[in-house]
């Protein structure tokens, strides 16, 4: 008789998807009951999800392995053609396409030509030359922007020529993706992946191809540098002093290249690159991000550190370096922009303690490229972790928690204890445009810093954060998210709760609280359901009547119970009399002054604004609920 454990065997031997149907077929043949078949169906679905997750992780490992292997090729670069062929082959393998190829720009002829192909069978295709702006590859070479098409022959975005269409047709290509190969801001060629059938290209595939294109550009630039170095050594052979100076520069470049490649391979960070660079070039270095904030500092022994850009011309110099694709000098500083494609990631601000040679400046520029690569890796890792956190929160909100232990384990791996108190916040604005990428990025950063979870759904930002004060957390989210977006944000909070099964109800309560705040005219604020008076009582899933009564009338109830006074009966009579002191006094059979004195006592217990219309409505409801609960008791 089939059992769910058979799927573990299928997972262990990496069986094909079709094999996961066999246990169900066997179960139906054996005549299992509907319940048993449903359990087996659920086991199959869960096994397929695990298989898909393992497949994604395997593919990610293959991609990272390919990038590290490519970096290793660059570290031991001897034959640039071999490196380029390896990169093109890896592109074809990782993207699972039929053909991959690389074109390089020809400045003399003003077009782009085939440099390397992998999987191509048509000679006419391998000899193609694309004028700038013509065909998909020519358009990428001209604009420096990635382009993709699911069907090239019918895509009217590209300027077609008979020669290009013939070559593509003889090769049988249908879907094509092309990304630029850049050195700084200059496009030197195009890396392309193509299929002989229609298929879309995912954003992750574009990013992977861009990474491989960056490696290819580095390989070509390194080959060019090696060629230039060899020429320089030949020219300097006549002058021993000059040879010595340039030899030292070459040695520094090689040492820097090896050390920085080692940083990438061992998983180092920006600080490691900075330390290696000042050790090679000698001076003080400051690494800043795109906003000008310091990321790392380093200085050679005896050199004062650079604590901040300081000079107002640094921003202009970064822009100039980005535009030129080279480092620029401003006074005693040398600035090299850190860019990745069209992304401005920051800059290296270097103050040397001696005159730098041209080769030394290239070392600085190479360090900027390595820094860009590390920042891209860090961004990719951060995005992946944020996605995992968002997936967990989405599962907890949208699906019944069938395995609390598994949910706790997933949360624990992300640094979150679901058994400890947590609050849930739902935040949004009144634009109707949804959260947007900026809000999503802020929410992920805010939640990760607090070991929480975040995602955007239902046109709102949802956050699960450790803590026990939903109102204060909601106010903080409304304030800080509004400041980040530059517009009004409203946030509703729920909790504190604990346990995986409590997440979905807390999210619903937070959403209702958010809607209530907008309806009550309190948009742009944050609050918890408990702060909304009777509205909060109606919104909450837990209907905490005792808490509501205590929050609104607890001090008066406690005072009556301890001193034997009649403040509650006085309040009820005053409410029934519509606020008329005389009628209330008649109902209580006391003097009007007595009623006045009792109400003054109430004001001291509840606060001077206790008789505002909004608070009066909540207080009347609290007294009515208290009366329904039974005799007066002290409320501690």
C-alpha positions in Angstrom: 0.0 0.0 0.0 1.5 3.4 -1.0 2.5 5.7 1.8 3.6 9.4 1.9 7.1 8.3 2.8 7.6 7.0 -0.8 7.9 10.7 -1.9 11.0 11.0 0.3 12.6 8.2 -1.7 11.6 10.0 -4.9 13.1 13.3 -3.6 16.3 11.4 -2.5 16.9 10.0 -5.9 15.9 13.2 -7.7 13.1 11.6 -9.6 11.4 13.3 -12.5 8.1 15.1 -11.9 6.0 12.5 -13.7 7.2 9.8 -11.2 5.4 11.6 -8.3 2.1 10.5 -9.8 2.9 6.8 -9.5 2.1 6.5 -5.7 -1.3 8.1 -6.3 -2.0 5.8 -9.3 -1.0 2.8 -7.2 -3.2 4.0 -4.3 -6.2 4.4 -6.6 -5.6 0.9 -8.0 -5.4 -0.5 -4.5 -8.8 1.1 -3.7 -7.7 3.4 -0.9 -10.3 5.6 0.7 -11.0 9.2 -0.2 -9.3 10.4 3.0 -6.2 8.4 2.4 -6.1 9.5 -1.2 -6.4 13.2 -0.1 -3.6 12.7 2.4 -1.4 11.2 -0.3 -2.3 14.0 -2.7 -1.3 16.5 0.0 2.0 14.6 0.5 2.6 14.7 -3.3 2.0 18.5 -3.4 4.4 19.1 -0.5 7.0 16.9 -2.1 6.7 18.7 -5.4 7.2 22.0 -3.5 10.3 20.7 -1.8 11.6 19.4 -5.2 11.0 22.8 -6.7 12.8 24.5 -3.9 15.7 22.1 -4.1 15.8 22.7 -7.9 15.9 26.5 -7.4 18.7 26.1 -4.9 20.6 23.8 -7.1 20.3 26.2 -10.0 21.4 29.1 -7.8 24.5 27.0 -6.6 25.3 26.3 -10.3 25.1 30.0 -11.1 27.3 31.0 -8.2 29.7 28.2 -9.0 29.9 29.4 -12.6 30.5 33.0 -11.5 33.3 31.8 -9.1 34.8 29.6 -11.8 34.8 32.6 -14.2 36.5 34.7 -11.5 39.0 32.0 -11.2 39.6 32.0 -14.9 40.2 35.7 -14.7 42.7 35.2 -11.8 44.8 32.9 -13.9 44.2 34.6 -17.3 46.5 33.4 -20.0 44.3 32.9 -23.0 41.6 35.5 -23.4 39.9 33.4 -26.1 39.6 30.5 -23.8 38.1 32.6 -21.1 35.6 34.2 -23.5 34.6 30.7 -24.8 34.1 29.5 -21.3 31.9 32.5 -20.4 29.7 32.1 -23.6 29.4 28.3 -22.9 28.4 28.9 -19.3 25.8 31.4 -20.5 24.3 28.8 -22.7 24.3 26.1 -20.0 23.0 28.2 -17.2 20.2 29.8 -19.2 19.4 26.5 -20.8 19.3 28.0 -24.3 20.1 26.5 -27.7 22.7 29.1 -28.7 24.9 31.7 -27.0 27.2 34.2 -28.6 29.2 37.3 -28.0 29.7 40.3 -30.4 32.3 43.1 -30.0 32.1 46.6 -31.3 34.5 47.6 -34.2 35.2 51.3 -33.7 36.9 51.5 -37.1 33.9 50.1 -39.1 31.3 51.5 -36.7 29.5 48.1 -36.3 29.6 45.0 -34.2 30.8 41.6 -35.2 30.7 38.0 -33.9 33.5 37.2 -31.5 32.5 33.8 -30.0 29.6 31.5 -30.6 28.4 28.3 -28.8 25.8 26.0 -30.2 25.7 27.7 -33.6 25.5 25.6 -36.7 25.0 28.2 -39.5 28.1 29.7 -41.1 26.2 32.7 -42.3 25.1 33.5 -38.8 28.7 33.2 -37.4 29.9 35.7 -40.0 27.2 38.3 -39.3 28.1 42.0 -38.7 25.4 44.2 -37.2 25.4 47.9 -37.8 24.8 49.9 -34.6 21.1 50.2 -34.0 20.1 47.3 -36.3 18.9 44.0 -35.1 18.6 43.2 -31.3 22.4 43.0 -30.8 23.0 46.2 -32.7 20.4 48.0 -30.6 21.9 46.8 -27.4 25.4 47.9 -28.6 24.0 51.3 -29.5 21.9 52.0 -26.3 23.8 49.9 -23.7 20.4 48.6 -22.5 19.4 44.9 -22.2 16.7 43.8 -24.7 14.8 40.5 -25.0 12.3 39.2 -27.4 10.2 36.0 -27.4 9.9 36.0 -31.2 12.5 38.1 -33.0 11.0 37.7 -36.5 7.7 39.3 -35.5 9.1 41.9 -33.1 8.9 45.4 -34.7 11.0 47.1 -32.0 14.1 46.2 -33.9 15.3 47.5 -37.3 15.5 44.4 -39.5 17.8 43.9 -42.5 17.7 41.2 -45.0 21.2 40.0 -44.1 20.5 39.9 -40.3 17.1 38.2 -40.8 18.6 35.6 -43.1 21.4 34.8 -40.7 19.0 34.5 -37.8 16.6 32.5 -39.9 19.2 30.0 -41.1 20.3 29.5 -37.5 16.6 29.0 -36.6 16.6 31.4 -33.7 13.3 32.7 -32.3 13.7 34.0 -28.7 16.8 36.2 -28.1 18.2 38.0 -25.0 21.1 40.5 -25.3 22.9 42.4 -22.6 25.7 45.0 -22.9 29.3 44.4 -22.0 30.6 47.5 -20.4 33.9 49.0 -19.3 32.9 51.9 -17.2 30.3 53.8 -19.2 31.5 52.4 -22.6 29.7 49.5 -24.3 32.4 47.3 -25.9 30.2 44.4 -27.0 27.1 42.4 -26.4 26.5 38.9 -24.8 23.5 37.1 -26.1 21.5 34.0 -25.4 19.0 32.6 -27.9 16.5 29.8 -28.3 15.1 28.1 -31.4 11.6 28.1 -29.9 9.6 30.9 -28.2 10.3 31.5 -24.5 10.3 34.4 -22.1 13.4 35.5 -20.2 13.0 36.1 -16.5 14.6 39.0 -14.7 16.9 36.7 -12.8 18.2 35.4 -16.2 18.9 38.9 -17.3 20.8 39.6 -14.1 22.9 36.4 -14.5 23.7 37.3 -18.1 24.7 40.8 -17.0 27.1 39.3 -14.4 28.7 37.0 -17.1 28.9 40.0 -19.4 30.7 42.0 -16.7 33.2 39.1 -16.3 33.7 39.0 -20.1 34.4 42.8 -20.2 36.9 42.4 -17.3 38.6 39.6 -19.3 38.9 41.7 -22.4 40.1 44.7 -20.4 42.6 42.5 -18.5 43.9 41.2 -21.8 44.2 44.8 -23.1 46.0 45.8 -19.9 48.4 42.9 -20.2 49.1 43.8 -23.8 49.7 47.4 -22.9 52.0 46.3 -20.1 54.0 44.2 -22.4 54.3 47.0 -24.9 55.4 49.4 -22.1 58.0 47.0 -20.9 59.4 46.7 -24.4 59.6 50.5 -24.9 61.2 51.0 -21.4 63.9 48.4 -21.9 66.3 51.2 -22.9 66.1 53.1 -19.7 66.7 51.1 -16.6 65.3 53.7 -14.2 62.1 53.9 -16.1 61.9 50.1 -16.4 62.3 49.8 -12.7 59.5 52.3 -12.0 57.1 50.7 -14.4 58.0 47.2 -13.3 57.1 48.2 -9.8 53.8 49.5 -11.1 53.1 46.2 -12.9 54.0 44.2 -9.8 51.6 46.3 -7.8 48.9 45.8 -10.4 49.4 42.1 -10.5 49.5 41.9 -6.7 46.4 44.1 -6.4 44.6 42.0 -9.0 45.5 38.8 -7.2 44.6 40.1 -3.8 41.3 41.6 -5.0 40.4 38.4 -6.8 41.2 36.5 -3.7 38.8 38.8 -1.8 36.0 37.9 -4.2 36.8 34.2 -4.0 36.9 33.9 -0.3 33.7 35.9 0.2 35.3 39.1 1.6 33.8 42.5 1.8 34.3 46.1 0.7 36.5 46.7 3.8 38.9 44.0 2.6 39.2 45.6 -0.8 40.0 49.0 0.9 42.6 47.5 3.2 44.3 45.7 0.3 44.3 48.8 -1.9 46.0 51.1 0.6 48.5 48.4 1.3 49.4 48.3 -2.4 49.1 52.0 -3.3 49.8 53.7 0.1 47.5 56.4 1.2 44.0 56.9 2.7 40.9 55.5 1.1 37.2 56.2 1.7 34.5 54.1 0.1 31.1 55.8 -0.1 27.7 54.6 -1.3 25.5 56.3 -3.9 24.2 58.7 -1.3 27.7 59.7 -0.2 27.5 57.7 3.1 30.8 56.0 4.2 30.9 52.2 3.6 34.5 51.6 4.6 37.8 53.5 5.4 41.4 52.4 5.3 44.8 54.1 5.6 48.4 53.1 5.4 50.5 53.4 8.5 51.2 57.1 9.2 48.4 58.4 7.0 45.4 60.2 8.4 42.1 58.6 7.6 39.4 60.1 5.4 36.3 60.3 7.6 34.1 61.9 5.0 34.1 63.2 1.4 34.5 66.7 2.9 35.0 68.4 -0.5 31.9 69.7 -2.2 33.4 68.8 -5.6 33.4 65.1 -4.8 29.8 64.7 -6.1 30.8 66.4 -9.4 33.9 64.2 -9.6 31.9 61.0 -9.2 29.6 62.0 -12.0 32.6 62.9 -14.2 34.3 59.5 -13.4 31.1 57.7 -14.2 30.7 59.5 -17.5 34.3 59.0 -18.5 34.6 55.4 -17.3 37.9 56.3 -15.6 39.1 57.8 -12.3 39.5 61.6 -12.1 41.7 63.8 -10.0 40.4 66.7 -7.9 43.1 68.4 -5.9 44.9 65.8 -3.8 42.1 63.3 -4.2 41.5 60.7 -6.9 38.0 59.6 -7.4 36.8 56.4 -9.1 33.1 55.8 -9.6 31.7 52.4 -8.5 29.2 51.4 -11.2 27.5 48.3 -12.4 25.8 48.7 -15.7 23.5 51.8 -15.3 23.5 51.5 -11.5 25.5 54.1 -9.5 26.7 52.2 -6.5 29.1 54.8 -5.0 32.8 55.7 -5.4 36.3 55.2 -4.1 37.9 58.5 -2.8 41.6 58.0 -2.6 44.3 60.4 -1.2 47.7 59.0 -2.1 50.8 59.8 -0.1 52.9 59.8 -3.3 52.5 60.5 -7.0 50.5 57.7 -8.7 51.4 56.4 -12.1 48.9 55.6 -14.8 49.0 51.9 -13.8 48.4 52.8 -10.2 45.3 54.7 -11.3 44.1 51.6 -13.2 44.6 49.6 -10.0 42.3 52.1 -8.3 39.8 51.7 -11.1 40.0 47.9 -10.9 39.3 48.1 -7.2 36.2 50.1 -8.1 35.1 47.3 -10.4 35.7 44.7 -7.7 33.8 46.8 -5.2 30.9 47.0 -7.6 30.9 43.2 -7.9 30.9 42.8 -4.1 28.1 45.3 -3.7 26.1 43.5 -6.3 26.7 40.2 -4.6 25.7 41.7 -1.2 22.5 43.2 -2.8 21.7 39.8 -4.4 22.1 38.1 -1.0 20.0 40.7 0.7 17.3 40.5 -1.9 17.2 36.7 -1.6 16.9 36.9 2.2 14.2 39.5 1.9 12.3 37.3 -0.5 12.6 34.3 1.9 11.3 36.5 4.7 8.4 37.7 2.6 7.5 34.2 1.5 7.3 33.0 5.1 5.1 35.9 6.1 2.9 35.3 3.0 2.5 31.6 3.9 1.6 32.5 7.5 -1.0 35.0 6.3 -2.6 33.2 3.4 -2.4 29.5 4.2 -3.6 27.5 7.2 -0.7 26.5 9.5 -0.7 22.8 9.3 2.7 22.2 10.7 3.5 24.8 13.5 6.9 23.1 14.2 8.0 23.6 10.6 6.8 27.2 10.7 8.8 27.8 13.9 11.8 26.2 12.3 11.6 28.4 9.2 11.2 31.5 11.4 14.1 30.5 13.7 16.5 30.3 10.7 15.6 33.9 10.0 16.3 35.0 13.6 12.6 35.2 14.6 11.0 33.4 17.6 7.3 32.8 16.8 6.6 31.7 20.4 7.7 35.1 21.7 5.3 38.0 21.6 5.0 39.8 18.3 2.9 42.4 16.7 1.6 42.7 13.1 1.3 46.1 11.3 -0.6 46.9 8.1 0.4 50.2 6.5 -0.8 52.1 3.4 -1.5 55.5 2.0 -4.5 57.1 0.2 -3.0 57.3 -3.2 -4.5 54.0 -4.4 -1.3 53.2 -6.2 -0.1 50.4 -3.9 3.1 50.4 -1.9 5.6 50.6 -4.7 9.2 49.4 -4.8 10.5 52.2 -2.5 8.0 51.2 0.2 8.8 47.5 -0.3 12.5 48.2 0.0 12.0 50.3 3.2 9.8 47.6 4.8 12.3 44.8 4.1 15.2 46.9 5.6 13.1 48.0 8.6 11.9 44.4 9.4 15.3 42.7 8.8 17.0 45.2 11.3 14.5 44.0 13.9 14.6 40.3 13.0 11.0 40.5 11.7 9.2 39.8 8.4 7.8 42.1 5.7 6.0 41.9 2.4 3.6 43.9 0.3 0.2 42.5 -0.4 -3.4 43.7 -0.7 -1.9 47.2 -1.8 -0.4 47.4 1.7 2.8 46.9 3.5 2.6 44.1 6.1 5.1 43.7 8.9 5.5 41.1 11.6 7.9 42.4 14.3 8.9 41.1 17.7 7.4 43.2 20.5 4.3 43.7 22.7 3.1 47.2 21.8 1.2 47.3 18.5 0.1 50.9 18.9 3.6 52.3 19.4 5.0 50.1 16.6 2.2 51.2 14.2 2.9 54.9 15.0 6.6 54.3 14.3 5.9 52.6 11.0 3.5 55.4 9.9 6.0 58.1 10.8 9.2 56.5 9.4 7.6 55.0 6.2 5.8 58.4 5.6 9.2 60.2 5.9 10.8 57.7 3.5 8.1 58.1 0.9 7.5 61.8 1.4 3.7 61.3 1.8 1.1 60.5 4.4 1.1 56.9 5.6 -1.5 55.3 7.9 -0.7 52.1 10.0 -2.9 49.8 12.0 -1.4 47.4 14.6 -2.6 44.2 16.2 -1.3 42.0 18.9 0.7 41.1 20.9 0.3 37.6 19.7 2.4 34.4 19.6 2.4 31.2 17.6 2.3 30.7 13.9 -1.5 30.3 13.8 -2.0 33.7 15.3 -0.3 35.6 12.4 -3.2 35.5 10.0 -5.9 36.7 12.5 -3.5 39.5 13.7 -2.9 40.6 10.1 -6.7 40.8 9.5 -7.2 42.8 12.7 -4.3 45.2 11.7 -5.9 45.7 8.3 -9.3 46.4 9.8 -7.6 48.9 12.2 -6.0 50.6 9.2 -9.3 50.9 7.4 -11.0 52.2 10.6 -8.3 54.9 11.0 -8.9 56.2 7.5 -12.7 56.0 8.0 -12.5 57.9 11.3 -10.5 60.7 9.6 -7.2 59.7 11.3 -5.3 59.1 8.1 -1.6 59.7 8.5 -1.5 58.3 12.0 -0.8 54.9 13.6 -2.7 53.1 16.3 -3.7 49.7 17.7 -7.2 48.4 17.9 -7.2 49.0 21.7 -6.8 52.7 21.1 -9.9 53.0 18.9 -12.4 52.7 21.8 -15.5 50.8 21.0 -14.4 50.7 17.3 -11.3 48.8 18.4 -13.5 46.5 20.5 -15.6 45.6 17.4 -12.5 45.2 15.2 -10.6 42.8 17.3 -10.8 39.1 16.9 -10.4 38.5 20.6 -13.2 40.8 21.9 -11.3 41.8 25.1 -14.3 43.3 26.9 -12.5 43.3 30.3 -9.6 45.1 28.8 -11.9 47.7 27.2 -13.8 48.4 30.4 -10.6 48.6 32.4 -8.9 51.0 30.0 -12.0 53.3 29.9 -13.5 53.2 33.4 -11.1 51.2 35.5 -10.0 54.0 37.8 -13.6 55.0 38.7 -14.6 51.3 39.2 -11.6 50.8 41.5 -12.3 54.0 43.4 -16.0 53.0 44.1 -15.0 49.5 45.2 -12.3 50.6 47.6 -14.1 53.6 49.2 -17.8 52.6 48.9 -18.6 55.7 46.8 -21.2 56.1 44.1 -19.2 57.6 41.2 -20.4 55.0 38.7 -24.1 55.5 39.6 -23.6 59.3 39.4 -22.1 59.0 36.0 -24.9 56.8 34.8 -27.5 59.2 36.2 -25.7 62.2 34.6 -25.6 60.4 31.2 -29.3 59.5 31.5 -30.2 63.1 32.3 -28.4 64.3 29.2 -25.7 66.1 31.2 -28.3 68.1 33.3 -27.0 68.3 36.9 -30.4 69.1 38.4 -32.1 66.1 36.9 -29.2 63.8 37.8 -29.4 65.1 41.5 -33.1 64.3 41.6 -32.6 60.8 40.3 -29.8 60.2 42.9 -31.7 62.0 45.7 -28.7 64.2 46.5 -27.9 67.9 46.3 -26.7 69.4 43.0 -23.3 70.3 44.6 -22.8 66.6 45.5 -23.2 65.7 41.8 -20.8 68.4 40.9 -18.2 67.2 43.5 -18.5 63.6 42.3 -18.0 64.6 38.6 -14.9 66.6 39.7 -13.6 63.5 41.3 -14.3 61.6 38.1 -12.3 64.2 36.1 -9.3 63.7 38.5 -9.5 60.0 38.0 -10.1 59.9 34.2 -8.4 63.1 33.1 -9.7 66.6 32.4 -11.0 65.8 28.9 -13.0 62.8 30.0 -16.3 64.5 29.0 -15.3 65.1 25.3 -18.0 63.7 23.0 -15.8 60.9 21.5 -14.6 59.8 25.0 -18.1 60.0 26.5 -19.4 57.5 23.9 -16.7 55.0 24.8 -17.2 55.6 28.5 -21.0 55.0 28.3 -20.4 51.8 26.5 -17.8 50.7 29.0 -20.1 51.4 32.0 -22.9 49.5 30.2 -20.7 46.5 29.7 -19.4 46.7 33.3 -23.0 46.7 34.5 -23.7 43.6 32.4 -20.7 41.8 33.8 -22.1 41.8 37.4 -21.6 43.6 40.7 -18.9 46.3 41.2 -15.4 44.8 41.8 -12.0 46.4 42.2 -10.2 46.5 38.9 -6.5 45.9 39.4 
